[in-house]
Each structure stands twice: as structure tokens, then as C-alpha cells.
Amino acid sequence: MTLKIHVEDGVPPYEQVRAQISEQARSGALPVGYRLPTVRGLAESLGLAANTVAKAYRALEADGVIETWGRNGTFVAAAGSAAERQLASAAQTYAERARRLGLGQADALAAVRDALRAAYGTRE
């Protein structure tokens, strides 16, 4: 597992850790069942505070990317499909709410594109 923190890009370090682990798990670079370093171990190797890494791990666990098995450690979860199910459910909820609010498909899609640009920090 290789992670790099770039302080100059303005993205909070915990978000960089979260995004990089999530991407590596999704791409298969971190296989299902891969044991992640301890919070303290990863924090030390990245030069971050333990609370920063703990926050990233909590977000990853909430997203279904990793699982913590108590004292046994933290592992990449077999939850790619769980994350996809959560995303599909959120999309369905959004679509139903947009319809109830009287928005057309074009306006609903434009709102999603704006939100994605803001979340990913892109201009496209």
C-alpha cells in the first residue's frame, strides 16, 4: 500500500488518506482481506496525527470499504458491491425527491453534476 500526502493541494490529509485507500481497494491494488496498518503505524509512516488517520478509517468503514475486527485489525472489506448498493439507493432517493420537488431530469442532472464538481474539486 502506497499513500502520499500533498499538503500544498489544499485537500485535508484525512480526505487524501480516505480517497487513496478507497481507490486502491476499488481498483484491486488492495485486495479484499488485505490487512491495513494500525492507525498509529500509518500515522507515523505518513507524518500525520493518529486522529487524522482514525478519521479516515472511520469514514472508510462507514462507506463499507474497510472492516475493523477489534484487536484482530482492519481489513479491506468485500464490500465493493455494498458501496455500489448504497450509492444506487442514494441515487434513487435523490431522483424521487427531485421529482417530488417538480424538477425535470435536466435540472436534476445539472444539480448532481454541480455537486460532483464541488465534491471532487473539478471544473468539468
C-alpha positions as CSV (number, residue, x, y, z in Angstrom):
1,M,0.0,0.0,0.0
2,T,1.4,3.3,-1.0
3,L,-0.1,6.6,0.2
4,K,1.2,10.1,-0.4
5,I,0.0,13.2,1.3
6,H,0.3,16.5,-0.5
7,V,-0.2,19.4,1.9
8,E,0.1,22.0,-0.8
9,D,-3.0,21.0,-2.7
10,G,-5.5,22.1,0.0
11,V,-7.3,18.8,0.4
12,P,-7.4,17.8,4.1
13,P,-5.0,15.0,4.9
14,Y,-7.7,12.6,6.3
15,E,-9.6,13.0,3.0
16,Q,-6.4,12.2,1.0
17,V,-5.9,9.0,3.1
18,R,-9.6,8.1,2.7
19,A,-9.6,8.7,-1.1
20,Q,-6.4,6.9,-1.8
21,I,-7.3,3.8,0.3
22,S,-10.8,3.8,-1.3
23,E,-9.4,4.0,-4.8
24,Q,-6.8,1.3,-4.2
25,A,-9.4,-1.0,-2.7
26,R,-11.8,-0.3,-5.6
27,S,-9.1,-0.9,-8.2
28,G,-7.9,-4.2,-6.6
29,A,-4.5,-2.8,-5.7
30,L,-5.5,-3.5,-2.1
31,P,-7.2,-6.9,-2.4
32,V,-10.2,-8.0,-0.3
33,G,-8.9,-9.2,3.1
34,Y,-5.7,-7.1,2.9
35,R,-4.7,-6.1,6.5
36,L,-4.3,-2.3,6.8
37,P,-1.6,-0.8,9.1
38,T,-2.7,0.2,12.5
39,V,-3.9,3.8,12.9
40,R,-0.8,4.7,14.8
41,G,1.5,2.9,12.4
42,L,0.0,4.6,9.3
43,A,0.0,7.9,11.0
44,E,3.7,7.6,11.9
45,S,4.7,6.5,8.4
46,L,2.8,9.4,6.8
47,G,3.8,12.0,9.4
48,L,0.2,12.6,10.5
49,A,-1.6,12.7,13.8
50,A,-3.3,9.5,14.8
51,N,-6.6,11.2,14.9
52,T,-6.3,12.2,11.3
53,V,-5.8,8.6,10.2
54,A,-8.6,7.4,12.6
55,K,-11.0,9.9,11.0
56,A,-10.1,8.5,7.5
57,Y,-10.6,4.9,8.8
58,R,-14.0,5.8,10.3
59,A,-15.1,7.3,7.0
60,L,-13.9,4.2,5.1
61,E,-15.7,1.9,7.5
62,A,-18.9,3.9,7.1
63,D,-18.6,3.7,3.3
64,G,-18.1,-0.1,3.6
65,V,-14.6,-0.1,2.2
66,I,-12.9,-1.5,5.2
67,E,-13.9,-3.5,8.3
68,T,-12.4,-3.4,11.7
69,W,-12.3,-6.7,13.6
70,G,-11.5,-5.5,17.0
71,R,-8.0,-6.4,18.1
72,N,-7.5,-8.5,15.0
73,G,-7.0,-5.5,12.8
74,T,-8.6,-3.5,10.0
75,F,-9.1,-5.2,6.6
76,V,-10.3,-4.3,3.1
77,A,-13.9,-5.4,3.0
78,A,-15.6,-7.4,0.3
79,A,-17.9,-4.5,0.0
80,G,-17.4,-3.1,-3.4
81,S,-21.0,-4.3,-4.1
82,A,-22.2,-2.9,-0.7
83,A,-20.8,0.6,-1.7
84,E,-22.5,0.3,-5.1
85,R,-25.8,-0.6,-3.4
86,Q,-25.5,2.3,-1.1
87,L,-24.8,4.6,-4.0
88,A,-27.7,3.3,-6.0
89,S,-30.0,3.7,-3.0
90,A,-28.9,7.3,-2.5
91,A,-29.4,8.0,-6.3
92,Q,-32.9,6.5,-6.1
93,T,-33.8,8.7,-3.1
94,Y,-32.4,11.8,-4.9
95,A,-34.3,11.0,-8.1
96,E,-37.6,10.6,-6.2
97,R,-37.1,13.8,-4.2
98,A,-36.2,15.8,-7.4
99,R,-39.4,14.5,-9.0
100,R,-41.5,15.4,-5.9
101,L,-40.0,18.9,-6.0
102,G,-41.1,19.3,-9.6
103,L,-37.6,19.3,-11.2
104,G,-37.2,18.0,-14.6
105,Q,-34.5,15.4,-15.5
106,A,-32.2,18.1,-17.0
107,D,-32.3,20.2,-13.8
108,A,-31.8,17.2,-11.5
109,L,-28.8,16.1,-13.5
110,A,-27.4,19.6,-13.5
111,A,-27.6,19.7,-9.7
112,V,-25.8,16.3,-9.5
113,R,-23.1,17.5,-11.8
114,D,-22.6,20.6,-9.7
115,A,-22.4,18.6,-6.5
116,L,-19.9,16.2,-8.1
117,R,-17.7,19.0,-9.3
118,A,-17.7,20.5,-5.8
119,A,-17.0,17.2,-4.1
120,Y,-14.2,16.2,-6.5
121,G,-12.8,19.7,-6.9
122,T,-13.1,19.7,-10.7
123,R,-14.4,22.2,-13.2
124,E,-15.6,19.8,-15.8
